[in-house]
Amino acid sequence: MATELHETIFMAKQERHKNLFLNYKNLNIFPVELLKDEGLQFLERLYMKRNSLTTLPDNLAQKLPNLIELYLHSNNIVIIPEAIGNLARLQSLDLSNNALQLLCPEIGRLRSLRHLRLSNNQLKCLPPEIGDLQDLETLDVSMNQLMSLPDRLHRCLSLQNLTVDHNLLSHVPRHLCWLHRLNQLSMAANRLTFLPLDLGRSRELQFVFVDNNVDLKGLPSYLYNKVIGCSGCGVSSQTLEGDLGEVLGEALSEALVRLPAEVKVVASETDNIVPLEELAMRTLHRIYHSRPTDLSLLPPITLPKSLLDLLQFPLGHCHRCSQAMFTIIYPKLFPLRDTALAGVHRRTTVSFVAYCCSSHCLRTFDLQG
């Protein structure tokens, strides 16, 4: 095996191969032949799947400077060196099925990276620097131990496919709604109890999977006709046989209980007065967005940081008129069994919840409008 490996690498150097396949070679350490002398300056794709590697060399970028794709699926890698950030041309990195417990911040220096696969590891968190990957299109972090996603993830403006199945997520960052190129979002088998109000507002987002989130009983109505999977969500099968009105009442209350702390009021249709705080926030938001590049034109204000953040990232937008909302919402429940999706998602009591900015919008909104 050692002789065969040596010959394979020797031929790759002599013939300036762009692709090198070292899968299933029982490698415990990174082959030193790849790192000798000048390395493989012409190599663009390196396949090392199904080996027993535990780490990567610090001089990988120095010896393989033109790597575009690196496949390390199914090894025993526990840590990757900080020098990984020096692979300036890397576009695809597959570290699935390893033993990673930590991802170094230097991952954010891979500015050419388009596909990052980290599924089936032991990650408990992701570094904020992932938000620096503005060309990233695919991120797969399924089957880890993540309890949250980085707030800066919304800076990955090119992200199209996000998979976070089988983790420990109880909520999704509100800023995720600002990923306007996101086409597919999969969050199955987590602990979700609530989804951001604006999730699904983007026309680009077409496919959403939230199967097996047993505490998830309400979906924003922006997701209507976009939810491909929601079986196993909502209350148990025993509760399905109970009183429908009671079930739906509980669904609405539990869907709203996880709203961010900025929400001071959950209003009803009989309310006709919008609180002064909400009116002020809406006015400031209009000023801010009319001249977003000239913050000096904002009037002098003193607000808590949580409210200042809301000026840039509102709680949500009215599902009827798209008015930004900050401290008050008017919810309207649409039981899934009363919609066209009832025949698709039979084993669930999850409902769609519309969030409106006023009692007028609440009365006039429907899922078809």
KOLBAPA-94443 format. One line per 8 residues: their letters; for each residue x, y, z of C-alpha. Coordinates in pm, whole numbers. Each point is the difference from the previous one (the first is absolute). Example, Ala and Ser with C-alpha at 12.3 -4.5 7.8 and 13.67 -1.06 7.14 Angstrom:
BEGIN
as) 1230:-450:780 ~ 137:344:-66 $
REM end
This chain:
BEGIN
matelhet) 0:0:0 ~ 285:240:86 ~ 169:-69:-334 ~ -324:52:-190 ~ -60:327:184 ~ 355:120:-73 ~ -39:-81:-370 ~ -338:175:-22 $
ifmakqer) 139:321:150 ~ 320:-23:-206 ~ -199:-25:-324 ~ -221:291:108 ~ 311:216:50 ~ 168:-106:-323 ~ -309:47:-216 ~ -129:306:186 $
hknlflny) -337:-155:75 ~ -282:234:103 ~ -198:-278:171 ~ 134:-251:255 ~ -206:-287:141 ~ 120:-144:331 ~ -327:-145:125 ~ -6:-327:197 $
knlnifpv) 378:-9:56 ~ -5:-71:378 ~ 198:320:62 ~ 60:94:364 ~ 208:306:-77 ~ 14:241:-289 ~ 241:-142:-264 ~ 339:167:33 $
ellkdegl) 56:-52:-373 ~ -260:269:-64 ~ 198:248:208 ~ 355:-62:-123 ~ 193:263:-190 ~ -243:232:-177 ~ -298:-227:56 ~ -260:-27:-277 $
qflerlym) -30:353:-131 ~ -240:-98:-279 ~ -240:-209:209 ~ -356:137:13 ~ -206:-286:140 ~ 105:-237:278 ~ -221:-295:99 ~ 85:-172:329 $
krnslttl) -328:-154:105 ~ -34:-305:224 ~ 341:8:167 ~ 103:39:364 ~ 153:347:1 ~ -19:188:332 ~ 134:341:-108 ~ 141:198:-291 $
pdnlaqkl) 353:139:-43 ~ 68:366:77 ~ 179:51:-333 ~ -285:-138:-214 ~ -64:334:-171 ~ 371:52:-63 ~ 43:-336:-172 ~ -340:-15:-174 $
pnlielyl) -65:369:-68 ~ -242:-48:-290 ~ -246:-235:165 ~ -357:74:-106 ~ -171:-306:148 ~ 98:-202:309 ~ -199:-312:91 ~ 68:-150:344 $
hsnnivii) -330:-179:57 ~ 4:-288:252 ~ 331:34:184 ~ 72:50:371 ~ 95:368:-16 ~ -37:167:339 ~ 145:340:-82 ~ 104:193:-308 $
peaignla) 296:239:21 ~ -32:377:-13 ~ 207:-10:-320 ~ -308:-134:-180 ~ -85:365:-53 ~ 296:35:-237 ~ -165:-209:-273 ~ -99:312:-187 $
rlqsldls) -145:-177:-306 ~ -198:-268:185 ~ -362:-17:-118 ~ -121:-331:145 ~ 87:-155:338 ~ -156:-326:118 ~ 71:-99:361 ~ -313:-209:50 $
nnalqllc) 9:-309:219 ~ 298:90:213 ~ 48:75:371 ~ 20:379:-7 ~ -89:165:329 ~ 116:348:-92 ~ 28:201:-320 ~ 279:258:0 $
peigrlrs) -88:365:-75 ~ 250:-2:-288 ~ -264:-183:-204 ~ -134:348:-67 ~ 309:85:-203 ~ -99:-243:-277 ~ -159:280:-199 ~ -34:-212:-317 $
lrhlrlsn) -185:-281:181 ~ -333:-92:-158 ~ -83:-337:158 ~ 65:-96:364 ~ -114:-338:129 ~ 40:-77:371 ~ -276:-255:59 ~ 30:-280:255 $
nqlkclpp) 265:149:228 ~ -11:107:366 ~ -24:376:-45 ~ -177:190:277 ~ 41:342:-158 ~ 116:170:-317 ~ 244:292:-5 ~ -150:342:-83 $
eigdlqdl) 263:29:-274 ~ -211:-228:-218 ~ -189:319:-76 ~ 307:123:-190 ~ -53:-263:-272 ~ -191:221:-239 ~ 31:-243:-295 ~ -130:-298:200 $
etldvsmn) -290:-172:-178 ~ -37:-328:193 ~ 35:-57:374 ~ -78:-341:150 ~ 40:-30:379 ~ -254:-276:55 ~ 48:-269:267 ~ 203:206:244 $
qlmslpdr) -79:139:347 ~ -69:362:-93 ~ -227:193:235 ~ 7:318:-208 ~ 120:146:-329 ~ 236:298:-29 ~ -176:337:-14 ~ 241:103:-275 $
lhrclslq) -121:-280:-226 ~ -219:256:-178 ~ 317:149:-150 ~ 40:-310:-220 ~ -185:182:-274 ~ 48:-276:-260 ~ -137:-282:218 ~ -254:-211:-190 $
nltvdhnl) -18:-328:191 ~ 12:-22:380 ~ -36:-338:174 ~ -5:-20:381 ~ -197:-323:54 ~ 46:-206:317 ~ 143:262:234 ~ -125:160:323 $
lshvprhl) -131:329:-137 ~ -285:158:196 ~ -16:313:-213 ~ 121:145:-328 ~ 172:341:-19 ~ -236:268:-124 ~ 277:127:-227 ~ -29:-321:-202 $
cwlhrlnq) -295:162:-175 ~ 248:235:-172 ~ 158:-281:-202 ~ -177:104:-317 ~ 160:-269:-221 ~ -89:-288:232 ~ -190:-261:-201 ~ -13:-304:231 $
lsmaanrl) -6:-7:380 ~ -8:-326:193 ~ -38:3:379 ~ -153:-343:64 ~ 38:-182:331 ~ 93:291:225 ~ -176:156:300 ~ -157:295:-176 $
tflpldlg) -293:168:170 ~ -22:315:-211 ~ 112:128:-340 ~ 80:362:-92 ~ -304:193:-121 ~ 160:91:-334 ~ 131:-347:-82 ~ -119:-82:-350 $
rsrelqfv) -57:363:-99 ~ 272:-29:-264 ~ -126:-131:-333 ~ 323:-193:-45 ~ -73:-227:297 ~ -199:-286:-152 ~ 57:-308:217 ~ -19:-20:380 $
fvdnnvdl) 29:-318:207 ~ -91:6:369 ~ -96:-364:61 ~ 16:-140:352 ~ 5:321:201 ~ -258:-119:247 ~ -38:338:176 ~ -50:196:-321 $
kglpsyly) -369:81:-33 ~ -1:322:-200 ~ 153:90:-337 ~ 12:355:-142 ~ -248:21:-283 ~ 279:117:-231 ~ 93:-370:-5 ~ -337:-99:-144 $
nkvigcsg) 60:-241:-292 ~ 375:-3:75 ~ 0:-254:283 ~ 85:-337:-154 ~ 24:-191:324 ~ -161:61:339 ~ -104:-350:105 ~ 77:-65:363 $
cgvssqtl) -50:368:91 ~ -258:130:243 ~ -183:-196:265 ~ 9:-376:42 ~ -241:-235:-173 ~ -197:-40:322 ~ -82:370:10 ~ -121:-8:-358 $
egdlgevl) -308:-184:116 ~ -90:277:248 ~ -208:314:-41 ~ 117:191:-309 ~ -66:344:149 ~ 210:-77:306 ~ 281:-138:-213 ~ 9:308:-222 $
gealseal) -11:236:297 ~ 303:-171:149 ~ 174:5:-337 ~ -38:376:-32 ~ 112:76:354 ~ 305:-224:-28 ~ 88:139:-344 ~ 14:349:150 $
vrlpaevk) 166:-76:331 ~ 348:3:-154 ~ -27:342:-160 ~ 307:219:64 ~ 2:215:312 ~ -51:316:-207 ~ -363:-97:-57 ~ -193:173:277 $
vvasetdn) -350:-71:-129 ~ -179:-279:-179 ~ -306:191:-115 ~ -351:-116:-79 ~ -242:100:-274 ~ -192:226:236 ~ 305:222:60 ~ 0:311:-215 $
ivpleela) 288:197:154 ~ 363:-58:-95 ~ 229:78:300 ~ 213:313:-20 ~ 319:-207:25 ~ -98:-195:-310 ~ -89:314:-195 ~ 337:153:91 $
mrtlhriy) 187:-311:-111 ~ -184:-13:-332 ~ 79:367:-64 ~ 367:-45:82 ~ 12:-308:-220 ~ -139:195:-297 ~ 260:275:54 ~ 280:-253:34 $
hsrptdls) -92:-184:-319 ~ -65:313:-205 ~ 371:93:39 ~ 170:-321:117 ~ 352:122:-80 ~ -20:332:183 ~ -56:-78:368 ~ 81:361:92 $
llppitlp) -347:98:-125 ~ -162:-207:274 ~ -144:217:276 ~ 183:-15:334 ~ -150:-297:184 ~ 75:-208:305 ~ -137:-352:-14 ~ 91:-332:161 $
kslldllq) 235:-205:-218 ~ -272:-257:-65 ~ -223:268:-156 ~ 288:155:-195 ~ 68:-343:-149 ~ -364:-21:-100 ~ 38:310:-218 ~ 222:-205:-227 $
fplghchr) -169:-337:50 ~ -371:44:84 ~ -185:-269:188 ~ -200:-69:-313 ~ -213:148:-277 ~ -376:2:-18 ~ -121:-294:-206 ~ -271:224:-147 $
csqamfti) 172:331:-84 ~ 375:-66:71 ~ 15:274:267 ~ 300:-58:230 ~ -97:-105:354 ~ 203:48:317 ~ -187:-24:330 ~ -352:-111:-88 $
iypklfpl) -154:-268:-220 ~ -350:-117:-84 ~ -2:-380:-49 ~ -253:-193:-206 ~ -6:-378:4 ~ -67:-221:-304 ~ -32:-369:98 ~ 188:-208:-253 $
rdtalagv) -290:-240:-28 ~ -204:290:-145 ~ 251:65:-276 ~ 92:-170:-326 ~ 297:-162:176 ~ -219:-206:232 ~ 26:-306:-222 ~ 378:28:-20 $
hrrttvsf) 79:32:370 ~ -244:-231:172 ~ 184:-92:318 ~ 48:346:141 ~ -199:278:165 ~ 241:275:-96 ~ -182:317:-109 ~ 86:305:-206 $
vayccssh) 5:329:191 ~ -30:333:-177 ~ 153:302:175 ~ -158:332:-86 ~ 77:361:96 ~ -355:110:79 ~ -349:-128:63 ~ -97:116:-351 $
clrtfdlq) 267:-216:-164 ~ -95:-285:228 ~ -362:6:-119 ~ 86:22:-369 ~ 284:-253:-17 ~ -43:-354:-131 ~ 248:-259:-127 ~ -109:48:-359 $
g) 26:380:2 $
REM end
